[in-house]
């Protein structure tokens, strides 16, 4: 599975001021499969678990050492999702996003937050 997955990428604005809200965008190229498929499409329209289930189960957001947000997802999430969220710039510290899929595999990305003058 992990051979089809690329590391997540994060984008943050260049001008971040202390105590202002800034936007974080994270793109993760990870396929998502519910596992459902037709067993024998020519004979029966019955669905079953034809392929292995694969999806992003959790996304954890850390600002410095603090866990600031946790997203729990299901197999209904789209392929290669992009997540956008906002944080308040209270300190100069890294923002780290950790993804965990249903097989327990982990990927992470981070960016350092530096205040502009």
C-alpha positions as CSV (number, residue, x, y, z in Angstrom):
1,X,0.0,0.0,0.0
2,X,2.6,2.6,1.0
3,X,4.3,2.4,-2.4
4,X,1.4,4.3,-3.9
5,X,1.4,7.0,-1.1
6,X,3.5,10.2,-1.4
7,X,4.5,12.1,1.7
8,X,2.1,14.9,2.7
9,X,2.8,18.5,1.8
10,X,2.0,21.6,3.8
11,X,1.6,25.2,2.8
12,X,1.5,28.1,5.2
13,X,1.4,31.8,4.4
14,X,4.7,33.7,4.4
15,X,3.6,36.6,6.6
16,X,2.5,35.4,10.0
17,X,2.0,38.0,12.7
18,X,1.8,37.2,16.4
19,X,-1.7,36.7,17.7
20,X,-3.2,36.6,14.2
21,X,-5.0,33.7,12.6
22,X,-3.2,31.9,9.8
23,X,-4.3,29.3,7.3
24,X,-2.7,25.9,6.9
25,X,-3.2,23.7,3.8
26,X,-2.2,20.1,3.8
27,X,-2.4,17.8,0.7
28,X,-1.9,14.1,1.1
29,X,-1.8,11.7,-1.9
30,X,-3.3,8.6,-0.4
31,X,-5.8,6.3,-2.1
32,X,-9.0,5.6,-0.4
33,X,-10.9,2.4,-0.9
34,X,-14.1,1.3,0.9
35,X,-13.2,-2.3,-0.1
36,X,-16.6,-2.8,-1.6
37,X,-16.8,-4.2,-5.1
38,X,-19.0,-6.5,-7.2
39,X,-18.1,-10.2,-6.6
40,X,-19.1,-11.3,-10.1
41,X,-20.5,-8.4,-12.1
42,X,-21.8,-10.6,-15.0
43,X,-23.8,-12.9,-12.8
44,X,-24.8,-11.2,-9.6
45,X,-25.0,-7.5,-8.6
46,X,-24.0,-8.4,-5.0
47,X,-21.3,-6.4,-3.3
48,X,-18.6,-7.7,-1.0
49,X,-15.2,-6.9,0.2
50,X,-13.5,-7.4,-3.2
51,X,-10.4,-5.4,-2.5
52,X,-8.6,-4.5,0.8
53,X,-9.9,-1.5,2.7
54,X,-7.6,1.5,2.7
55,X,-8.2,5.0,4.0
56,X,-6.8,7.7,6.2
57,X,-8.2,7.1,9.7
58,X,-6.7,10.0,11.8
59,X,-5.1,13.3,11.2
60,X,-3.3,14.9,14.2
61,X,-2.3,18.5,14.3
62,X,0.5,19.7,16.7
63,X,1.5,23.3,17.3
64,X,4.8,23.0,19.1
65,X,4.5,20.1,21.6
66,X,0.7,20.6,22.0
67,X,-1.9,18.5,20.2
68,X,-4.3,21.2,19.0
69,X,-6.7,19.2,16.7
70,X,-7.6,15.7,15.9
71,X,-9.6,14.6,12.9
72,X,-11.2,11.1,12.8
73,X,-12.2,9.9,9.4
74,X,-14.0,7.0,7.7
75,X,-13.6,5.1,4.4
76,X,-15.9,7.7,2.8
77,X,-12.9,10.2,2.6
78,X,-11.9,11.1,-1.0
79,X,-8.7,10.0,-2.7
80,X,-5.8,12.5,-2.3
81,X,-7.6,14.9,0.1
82,X,-6.6,18.5,0.8
83,X,-7.3,19.8,4.3
84,X,-7.5,23.4,5.2
85,X,-7.7,24.8,8.7
86,X,-6.8,27.8,10.7
87,X,-4.6,28.3,13.8
88,X,-3.8,31.3,15.9
89,X,-0.2,32.3,15.9
90,X,0.6,32.4,19.6
91,X,4.2,31.2,19.5
92,X,7.1,30.5,17.2
93,X,7.1,26.8,16.9
94,X,6.6,24.1,14.3
95,X,3.2,23.0,13.1
96,X,3.2,19.3,12.5
97,X,0.5,17.2,10.9
98,X,0.5,13.4,11.3
99,X,-1.6,11.1,9.2
100,X,-2.4,7.5,10.3
101,X,-4.2,5.1,7.9
102,X,-6.4,2.1,8.8
103,X,-3.3,-0.2,8.6
104,X,-1.5,1.9,11.3
105,X,1.0,3.4,8.8
106,X,2.2,6.9,9.7
107,X,3.2,9.9,7.6
108,X,4.0,13.4,8.8
109,X,4.9,16.9,7.6
110,X,5.9,20.0,9.4
111,X,6.7,23.7,9.0
112,X,8.3,26.1,11.4
113,X,6.3,29.2,12.3
114,X,8.3,32.4,12.3
115,X,6.7,35.8,12.9
116,X,7.1,38.5,10.3
117,X,7.9,42.1,11.4
